[in-house]
Amino acid sequence: MSTSDSAVDYLWRGAFTNDEIHALHAEAFETRLFDEHEWDWVDQCDTYSLGWVVARRDQRFVGFVNVLWDGLVHAFIEDVMVDAALRHRGIGVGLVRAARDGARAAGCEFLHVGFDADLRAFYIDACGFEPVLGGLMDLTSAD
Ligand SMILES: CC(C)(COP(=O)(O)OP(=O)(O)OC[C@H]1O[C@@H](n2cnc3c(N)ncnc32)[C@H](O)[C@@H]1OP(=O)(O)O)[C@@H](O)C(=O)NCCC(=O)NCCS
C-alpha cells in the first residue's frame, strides 16, 4: 500500500545538476555512473525537451521524468525514475501527473509512454494510461 509523501515538490522544468541526475539514473537503471562529459543531461533537456519534472524532498533530488514532444500535440515521457529509498510513496505517480499537467499546459493533447509488461501496474493502474498497441524497432541491429 502506498504512503503518500506530501513533503515532495514537483517542479516543471525545475533546476537540476548533471551530478544529481547521473547518480539517480545509474541507480534506477543499474548502469555505471556516467559523467557530464559523456552525457550532458542539463543541456540535452534544455535543447530537446518540451519540459521535465524534478521531484525534491527537503531540497534533495529524489525523482525525475523527461517530457519529449513532436512540437505540436503529442508528448512522450521517458526516464521516469525515483530514488530507490523512497519508492512506493506515490512519487512516481506524482511525477507523471506533473508531466501530464505540464504537457497539457503547453497545448499537447496526448501523452505517450512505452514500457515493459512488468510496469503495467504502475503506468496503467496507478498513473491512468490507456493500454494501446505499440511497436519498437532496434536500429542498432543488422537487418
Ligand atoms: C517505476 C518507478 C518510477 C515507480 O516509482 P514509485 O515512486 O515507487 O511509484 P509509486 O509509489 O507512485 O507507485 C504507485 C503504484 O504503482 C505500482 N508500481 C510502482 N512501481 C512499480 C514497479 N516497479 N513495478 C510494478 N508496479 C509498480 C504499484 O502498484 C504502486 O503502488 P504500491 O506502492 O501500493 O505497490 C520506480 O520504481 C523506479 O524508479 N524504477 C526504476 C526506473 C524505471 O524502471 N523506470 C520506468 C522506466 S519505463
The ligand as an ORCA input file, in Angstrom:
! r2SCAN-3c Opt
* xyz 0 1
  C       8.827      2.772    -11.692
  C       9.129      3.803    -10.592
  C       9.380      5.161    -11.254
  C       7.923      3.884     -9.659
  O       8.174      4.887     -8.705
  P       7.386      4.899     -7.276
  O       7.569      6.231     -6.695
  O       7.777      3.734     -6.466
  O       5.865      4.684     -7.767
  P       4.527      4.934     -6.935
  O       4.802      4.883     -5.468
  O       3.867      6.158     -7.463
  O       3.704      3.611     -7.365
  C       2.308      3.571     -7.373
  C       1.884      2.157     -7.695
  O       2.403      1.756     -8.984
  C       2.777      0.365     -8.927
  N       4.226      0.252     -9.086
  C       5.188      1.087     -8.639
  N       6.395      0.654     -9.002
  C       6.205     -0.492     -9.691
  C       7.095     -1.396    -10.340
  N       8.431     -1.219    -10.345
  N       6.561     -2.460    -10.979
  C       5.218     -2.661    -10.986
  N       4.329     -1.825    -10.386
  C       4.823     -0.751     -9.743
  C       2.357     -0.166     -7.564
  O       1.036     -0.664     -7.672
  C       2.403      1.105     -6.736
  O       1.547      1.030     -5.622
  P       2.103      0.387     -4.243
  O       3.233      1.238     -3.807
  O       0.909      0.469     -3.348
  O       2.557     -1.011     -4.561
  C      10.369      3.369     -9.752
  O      10.177      2.028     -9.309
  C      11.683      3.464    -10.476
  O      12.358      4.497    -10.460
  N      12.108      2.338    -11.112
  C      13.403      2.263    -11.804
  C      13.379      3.028    -13.116
  C      12.303      2.517    -14.066
  O      12.183      1.322    -14.315
  N      11.527      3.480    -14.635
  C      10.493      3.185    -15.594
  C      11.051      3.178    -16.975
  S       9.803      2.788    -18.213
*
